[in-house]
């Protein structure tokens, strides 16, 4: 699954966000609630499922 931030950043569960401590394969719902978009800083609640 992929989730998009309003700024255009896409979180891809297959790739994760290793640069910010999120391992590849991490489901979006399993990302800690304090994680934010690495581009603009918005929280998970701002993302929409693609």
N, C-alpha and C positions, 0 to 999 in steps of 0.2 A: 504494500500500500504506500501511497504517497500523499503528503499533506503540504498545502501551499500557504505561505504567509502572505498577507496583503502586499508586502514589498516585492514579492516575486520569488523569494527563496523557497525551494522545495525540499522538504525532508523526505528522503526515500528510506524506508525501513531496511531495505537490503544493504544500503551503504552506511546508514547511521550518521553520526557526526563525530568521528574519532578525534578531531581536533579539539572538541569540547567535551570529551569524556563519554560520548555515547557510542557504544560498540556497534559494528555492523550487525544487522539482524534484530536490533532492538525495536520492538513494536512501539508505535507512537504513544499508546496509552501507558506504556511502562517507563517512559522518560520521566525523570523527576519533575515535580510541579514547578520547581524554581528554574528549570531550563528556559532559556529565551532564544529567540531567533538570533543566529550569529551575525546577521547582516544589520538588522534594525533594532533588535532588543525587545520586540513584542513577545508576550507570553504565549504559551501553548493554546490558550483559549481563543487566540486570534486566527489560528490556522484552520483551513477548510480542507476536507478530504477531497482528493481528486478522483 
